[in-house]
Amino acid sequence: MIMVESLVYTILAISIVTPIIAMLTSRTSKIIPGLTWLAVLLYAITGLYVYTNAPIQLYGGLVVQDKFTAMLILAISLAAAIALLAAGVEPAYWESSPAYYSLLPLALFGTFYLVGAQDALVVLSAWLLVSVISYVLLALPTEKESRAAAVQYIFIGALATLFLGIWVAGDYVVSSELGRLGFSYTSLTPDHFSGLVLMAFLAAIGFKTGIVPFHWWLPSVYSKGNGYMVGVVTGPIKIAFLGLLTKVIIAASASQLVSGQIALILAALAVLTMTYGNVAALTTRDFQKLLAYSSIAQVGYILVGLTAIAYLTPARSNPLLQLALAGIAIQATAYGVAKSALFPVNIEESSLDKLRGLLSGNKIAAASTAILLLSLLGMPPFLGFWGKLYLFYSATSYSLILVATALINSAISSAYYVRALRDLVSPGGEVKPRPSITIALVLAATVILILGLIGPLYVAALS
């Protein structure tokens, strides 16, 4: 426990001292990016330590890290490393320098508590910290569109936090009715008030992750925002929010009386989310918007696994429950790693036609991009294949219709992924991404391939 606290507080200290050191050094100094890389490394070490010593209770049980959250912490560190690598030294030359290098470690600090929180007030505190950081990150670049995207994201964040506040207050009432002290989210009681509390939380997390019908902001923000910053928001930060969603669903579904109702709600949201994301992606030739709609669809697939978790949680001995958790960990990793590398690929005019120039300009970057797109599609042997397999198979315990819908949606997604891959291998004018982006793409593709080869071990790793 002391080891974990020391690592996490060191990451916080790095975030605090970075601006001070920046005032004493030049913009071209490698010290500032080096400190941020150190924070990412320490965060990965934290995940490894938590995994080997799980479960770990902190602050009297207010924060609990287990093997599942350890996998998410490792996924967050991977996505953060790729996003940091893609940005390179460019943020050092922004007017806001060195905010990026200071805020990224602070975001990692917040995500640690977001995925491990067992208390509604801890959730609220970590939520506010990570949310404010994401707003500032989107606003850091000087481009007009980035600032406009940040303003829109702040508005959405305010709505999300409002609903979260309703959940926190409602959770306090429910906990008091159950005879519990303080804020400690737990199984819902079979009444209308508890249902409203859960719906408030789903609305809050829906705005953050792009669940339909709370998704309407996402295509605009993701397509207008700076690719480096969107890579952070949709990569490491979104993984943390998905981890929070999973833990709350597990806690709320502990009772057999309400687990079926929660599963039904999640199944409906899953169908709406993945269907909208995939169909909308067919209508655009904008690469950034395609990635944005794809992000919505990917969250829909994760909701399929969450439906199985809600349904199976009362029977904790069911092996499909562990399979669903593995599927969420895998899919979140595959999604976060891929999007952290793909969004920074600032193709001119962001048109899919410009992908043709990527093959001519940089074959390594083009091949890496193809691997990441194939993983998002769910093709073996890449990591995304195992994520979809485990999510869909675990959901057979609940509804074959839901699984069939998910498979149909996955087939629909192949249309726009294949279209992007076709443009990628077609001849065209040369487009040469920055060297830092190329390295990030190669690293992301390597991670996706290596983890895909050991995908079956994820299930055993959670036991």
N, C-alpha and C positions, 0 to 999 in steps of 0.2 A: 504493500500500500504506500509506504514512504517513497519507494522507487518511482511509482507512477506519479505521485504528487510532485516529486522533484522534477521529473521530465516535463510535466505539463506546465509547472510554474516557470521553468527555464524557457519554454516557448513563449510564455507571456512576457518574461523579462526581455527576450530578444525583440519582441514587438515594441516594447517601451523604449529601449535604448537605441533602436535603429535611427529614429529622427535626430537624436542627440549626436550620434556618431556622424550622421550625414552632414551636420553643420560644421564638423571639423575636418571633413574630407571633400574631395572634388567629386563631381558627377561621374567621372570616368573611373573612380575607385571601385575595385572589385570587392571591397570589404562589405558593402551593404548587401549586394546580391548573395555574397557568401554567407552572411548571417541568416538570410531567408532560407537558403539551402540547408543550413544547419538546423533550422527549426523544422523543416520538412523531414529531415533525417531523424531528428529526435521524436517526431510524431510517429514515424514508422516503427522506431524502436519501442515506443509506447504500445503500439498495437501488438507487436511480437511478444512483449512482456505480459500484456494482458491475456493474450491467447494461451501462453504457457502456464499461467497462474490463475486462470479463470475458475470460478467467478471472483471478482474483486469488489468489495464494498467500500465506498468512500463516504465520509461525512455522516456516519451513523446510518448508512443505507439509503441516503438521499440520491446517491449516484451508484449504480451497479453496472459493472462491465463484465460481460460474459463472452463466450467464444464467438457468438454471432456478431456482437458489437465490435469485437476485436477484428473480425474480417472486414467490417465496414470501415474501421479506423485505417486499416491497411489500404483499403480501396481509396479512401480519401487522400491518403498520403501519396499514392500512385498518381491519382488525378491531379493533385496539387503540383507534384513534381513535373508532370507533363505540361501543365498550364504555365508554370514558371519557366520551363525550358523554352516553350514556344515564344513567350514574351521577350526572352533574352535580356538585353540591356536597354531596349527601347523605352520602358517606363522611366528610366533614369533621366531621360531628356524631356519628359513632360513637365509642364509648369507645376504640377502637383508633386513632383519628386521630393522625397522618397516614399510617398504615401503607400504606393503599391507594395513595396518591400516590407513595410511595417504592418499593413493591414492583413496581408496573407497569413503571417504567423498568428495574428490575433483571431482570424477566422478559424484557423485550426484549433486554437484554444477553445473557442465557442462550440465547435462541432463535437469536441470530446464530451462536453456536458450535454449537448443536445441528444446524442445517441445513447447516452448512459443514464439519463434522468429517470428517476423513479418517483418524482415529486412534481406536482403541477407548478409550483413556484420556481423550481429549478428550470423546468421547461420554459416558463415565461422569461426568465432572466437570460437563458442561453438563446432563446428565440430572438429577443430584442437585440442582443449583441451581434449575432450572425446576420440578422436582417439589416441593421444599420450599416454594417460593413459592406454588405452586398450593394446597398444603395450607393454608397460612396465609391465603391470600385467601378460601378457602371458610369459614374459621373466624372471619373478621373481624366479620361482622354479629352482633348480639346475640341474634337469634332462636334458640330452642332447636333447631328443626329444622335450621337451618344448621350449628350446632355438631355435631349428630348426623351430618349428611351429611359434614362435614369429617373426623370420626373414622373413618367408614366408608371414605372416600377415602384416608386415611392408611394404613389396613390394606391396601387394594388396592395402594397405592403401594409399600408394603414388599414385597409379593409380587412386583410388577413389577421392583423394584430387585434382588431376590434372583436372579431369572432373568437380568437384565442382567449381574449379576456373574458368573454361570455363562458367559454369552456372552463376556465380556471375558477370563476365564481360558482358555476354550476357544480363543478367537481367538489368544491368545498361544501356545498349544501348536501350533495349525495353522500360524501364521506361522513358528515355530521349525522345524517340519518342512519348510517350504518354503524354509528358508535365509534368512529375513528377520529383521531386527533389530527388537526392540521390538514394540509393539502397532500393527498396521497392517492393518485388516480388508481381506481380498482374496478372490479367487475360492476357493470351497470345493473341496476335493479329493474325488474320488469314493469316500468311505468312510463308514462308519456314524458315526464320531466327529464328522466335519464336519457330518453331517446333524443330529446331536443339538445341536451348537452353534447351527445355524440355528434349530432348533425352540425353543431357549431364548430366542433373540432375538425370535422371533415371539410367544412367550408374553408376554415383557416388553412389547413394543409393543402386543400385543393387549389387555392390561390397561389400557394408557394410552388407547387409541383406541376400545375397545369392539368388538373383533373377536370374533365367536362362536368358541369357547365361553368366552371370557374377559370376557364382556359383562355378567354378571349383576348387577354393582354399579351400572351406569350409570343405568338408569331411576330407581332409588331416590335416588341422589345428585343427579342433575340435576333431579328433581322436588321434592326437599326443600330443596336449596340455594337461597341468595338469588340471585334472577335476575341481578343485576348481576355477581356473582362467577362464576356459572355461564357467563355470557356471555364472560368472559375465559378461563375454562378450556376451553370448547368452541370458542372462536374463535381468537384468536392463538396460544394455547399448543398446541392440537391441530394447527393447521396446521404448526407446527414439528416435532411428532412424526411427522406424515405425510411431511414432507420427509426426515427421518432414515430412515424406513422405505424410501422410494424409493431413497435413495443406497446403503443397505446391500444392497437387492435387486439393484441394478445391479452393485455390486462382487461380490456372491456369485455372480451368474449369468454372469460373464465367460467361463466355460468351457462349451463345448458339451456336455461330459460330464454336467454337473449342471443346466444351465438348464431342461431339460425336466422334471426332477423337481421343481424349485422352482416352475415354472409350474403343475404339477399340484396341489401343495399350496396355492398361492395361489388357484387356481380353486375348489378345494373350500371353502376359507375364504370366498371371495367368495359362493358360492351359499348357504352356511349363514348368513352375516352379513346379506346383503340380504333373504333370505327371512324370517328371523326378525324383523328390524326392521320390515318392511312388514306382516307378518301380525299381529305384536303391536300395532302402531299402530292396527289396525282394532278392537281390543278395548277401547280406553279412550276416555273422554269428558273426561279431564283434559288440558288444553292443554299443560302442562309435560311430562307423560309422553309425549304425542304427539310433541313436539319431541325428547324423549330417544330414543324408538324410531326416529324419523326420522333422528337422528344415526347410529344403528347402521346403518341402511340406506344412508346416504350413504357411509359408510366401505366398505360392501360394494361399491358402484359403483366406488370408487377401487381396490379390490382387483382388479376386472375389468381395469382399465388396467395395474395392476402385473403381472398374469398375462401380458399381452402384452409388457411390458417384460422380464420374466424370460425369456420365450421368444425374443425378438428381440435381446437384448443381444449374443450372440456375433456376429451379423451387423449390425454397427453402421451399415452404410450403408443399411439398410432405412428408407424414409421413414415407415413406420408407427410406428417407435420414437419418432421426433420427435413424431408425432401423439399417441402415448400420454402422453409427457411434458407436452405442451401440455394434454391433457385433465386430467391430475392437477393441474397448476397452476391451471387454470380452475375445476375442481370444488372444489378446496380453497379458492379465493378466494370462490366463490359460497356455499359452505357456511359458511365462517368469518364472512363479512360478514353473511349472513342471520341466523345463530344469535346473533351478538353483539348484534343489535338485537331479536330476537324473545324471547329468554329474559328480558330485563328487563321485558317487558310483563306486569306483575303483575296479571293479571285476577283479580277477586274469586273466591275459591274455586277458581280455576284451571280452571273448567269451560268446555267449548266453548260451552255455552249463553250464557255471559257475553260471548262475542264479538259477539253481536247488539247489545249496548249500545255497542260500540266505534264502529259506524257512526253511531249517533245522537249519541254524545258527541263524536266527532272524526272527521269524514269524511276528512281528510288522513291521519291515522294509520291509518284502516281501509284506505284505498287503498294506502298504502305496505306495510301488512301483507299485503295481497292480492298485490302484486307479488313480495314475498319468498317467499310460499308457492308462487306459480306458478313462480318460478325453481327452488325446490327440487324441484318436480314435473318440471321440465325442459321448460317451454313456451317456444317462441320468442316474441319475440326476446330473451328474458332470458338472462343469463350461464349459468345452469344448463343450458340447452338445449345450448349448445356443449360444455360439460363432458361431458355424457352422450354426445353424438354422437361426440366424439373418443375417449372411453374405449371405447365399444361397438364403433365401427368398427375401431379398432386391434386389438381382441380377435378380430376375424374371422380374423386371421392364425393364431390358435391353435385356436379351436373355435367353430363356429357354434352348437353346443348351449349353450355358455356365454353367447353373445350373446343367443340366444333366451330363456334363463332370465332374463337381465338385463332384457330388454324386457318379459317377463311381469311381473317384479317392479315395473318402472316403471308398468305398467298397474294393478297392485294398489295401488300408492301413490296413484294418482289417486283412489281411493275415499275415503281419509281426508283428503286435501288438498281435494277437492271438498266434502266434508262440512264442513270448517272454513270454506271460502269461502262455502258456503251460509249457515252461521250468521252469517258476517261481514256479509252483505248483508241479512239478515233484520231486521225491526224488533224493537226491544227497549228496555229501560231504558238510560239514558245511562251510559256508562262513559268517564271522561275520564282518560287516562294523564297522567303528569307531563309538563310542557312539554319537559323534557330528553329523555324517552323518545320523544316525538313527533318532535323534531328528529333523533334518532338513526335512527328508522324512515325518515324522509324521506331522510336522507343515504344510508342503506343502499340504499333502493330506487332512488335516483338513480344510485348507483355500479353497481348490478346492471343497470340499463337501459343506461347509457352503455357499460359494458364489454361488454354483450351485443351492442350494435350493431357493436363492433369485434372480436367474438370470433374471426373467421377470421384476424385478424392475429397471434394468439398463436402459431400454427405458424411463421410467418415470423420472429417475434421470437426464436425459439429457435435459428435457423440462424446 
